[in-house]
Amino acid sequence: MMENDAPLELVGLDTEAEAVYRHLLVRGSGSVDEIVAAFGVSFEHALALLERLHHSGLVSRRSSGAFLTVDPRHALRTLVESRERQLAAVRDAAGPLGAIFDDARRSSTAEPATRTLSGPEAVGDCYYRLKQAARSEICAMDRPPFLLAPNGPLDEAAVRRGVRVRVVYAAASFDAEGGWQALGSLVSRGEEARVVPALPIKLAMADRSAAMVSLSLSADSNECLYTEAPPLLKALTELFEHYWTTAPSLSGGADSESLPSPGPSTQGDQTRPPTAEERNLLALFAAGVKDDAIARQFGVSTRTLRRRIQDLYAELGTTNRFGAGVAAARRNWV
């Protein structure tokens, strides 16, 4: 492709047809025999490629058999406008098709508003549909064991379409290798994350209109409850908000490969905001995450981590995690 060009396959031209088109653009015109010689294809195949370009309005055909290129500034604009009309028609069809879907759900075979799901395939399918259907908010409470693949693509796509994604993580979520980096990537893309020592359930809720909640926390079980019942949704919302309001938040930049190096003491400065790393350390302290797990997630040795922790204690004027939490609260760091 030429620099700054979009792939022409987006307007219906495959790689081979695009190559022939660019060949003609350089020369202004061409014949079937020339395309046969230049690309080593059969006469019939070369003619089909040129006819495709002609049908797309990118070349004109003379009675002599020559194919002349049309100004692409006009021809491609026309192709793009045609494709936009086609896509708009598909978008407009979503409403009537959705009505058919709703009618089917209301039929005598419709599934109940609250039901039990069992098995990784059924749970996974429902989980993905739940998140894809969200339009304003996704609320989740996450902890091991993890049944499904990482949720990054789903959550990132939701954030891009304007959905607010809030997740409360249990401290055990960071025990696995790479968990901290994966979370940092999500936070940097718009997810709001907080951490607590433990969670009683796993929850995913979309727009407060549908939710999935774990029925077992055993690694051998994958049963969950799906509900659209307003009383249950209200109870689950209150449970989520309780944990959300009491949990310390995690900042972006969690994918850093190491903690910041110690700098000059700023213990007398009570007004500066915490760095992202300081905020994350304090959140993990509050959640009770072990030093070894924190060090592993930050990609440093336990000895290095403890040296950084001592620097943080010195900054806050304390000697332990509890005192760090109290001092951080006085500074409005947590």
Helices and strands as residue ranges (DSSP letters): G 8-11, H 15-27, E 29-30, H 32-39, H 43-55, E 59-61, E 67-69, H 72-105, E 114-117, H 120-133, E 137-142, H 152-160, E 164-170, G 171-174, H 179-188, E 192-196, E 203-206, E 210-214, E 224-227, H 230-246, E 249-250, H 276-287, H 291-298, H 302-316, H 321-330
